[in-house]
Amino acid sequence: MAKKRTFELEIANSLHLTDGDWTELNKLKRAFEDGGKTALAKAVEQLGDDPIRYVNVMAAVFPEMIREKLKDSLADAGITADDAHELLQKLETPVIRPKICH
């Protein structure tokens, strides 16, 4: 009888994960258990078809690596950490539109 592969992803931070992200993490685990490294690589490649989900899932497993890659990508685009922080603050601030009375 063939020994079944086991694969445990060490989740460093699960606070931001959605149900869909957990589904993808389970798909990665099953891919490795059923087909080894080659199947895992293919599953990760398919996950890349959804860039937002890919970043969420990979950030849960490799938070430092993803953080550094994002910083590097922003820097390559000429965006500083302060610029990104300012943009996030603007996006989080609700827009209050004045009521117009006729």
N, C-alpha and C positions, 0 to 999 in steps of 0.2 A: 504494500500500500504506500503510495506517494505521500510524503510529508507535506502538509499544507503550509505555505509561507504565511508568516504573520508580519504585520506592518502596523506600527503605532506612530501616528503623527503627534509630536509633542506640541500642543497648542500653548503658545506663550501668553496670548491675550485673546480671550473669547468674548469680551464685552461688546464688541461691535458686530459680531457675527449674526447674520440673519438665518432663518430656517433654510433658505436657499443656499447660503454659504456652507452650512452643515451638511446639506445634501451633497454638495460638491466635494467636501472633505471626505465623506463616506465613499463617493465614487473613486477618489484617488486611492483610498485604502483598498477597496475591492479590486481596482485595476492591478495594483501591485500583487495582491494575494492570488489573483487569478492568472496573471501573465508576466509577473516580474518587472524588472526595470524598464523593459521596452514598452510594456503596456502602460506603466506609470508615466513614462515620458510622453506617450501619445495622449493620455488623459490630461496631462498638464498643458500640452499644446492645444487641445480642444477647449480647455478652460480659458485659454488666452483669447478665444473668440469673443468673450465678454470681458473687456478690460477692467470694468469696475469690480466685477465679481472676482476676477483674477487677483487684483490688488488686495481686496479684502481677505481672500483666502490665504494668499501668500504672506500677507502682513501678520496674520494670526500665527503662522508657523515660523516665519523668518522676519520678525519685526525690525531688527537693526538693519538687515540687508535692504529691505524695502524702503525704510526711512532714508538710508544713505542714497539709494538709487533715485528716489524722488527728489532729494536735495540736489543731487548732481544734475538731474534733468532740468530742474528749475533754474539752476545756475547756468547751464548751457543755453537756456532761453533768456538769460539776462534778468531773471527774477530773484531778488534776495529774499531771505527769510522774513525780513520786515515787510517787504512788498506782499508776500503771501499772507502774512498775519493781518495786514491792513485789509486785504481783499476779503479774507474770511470774516473779519469784523463787519465789513459793509454788507456782506451776504447774510449775516446773522441778524442784522438790525432790521426790524420790520419797517416797511414803508407805510407811513401814515399819510393818507390822502385827506385833504380838507373836504369837509362836506360843503357842497355847493347848494345853496338854497335859491330857488327861483321865485 
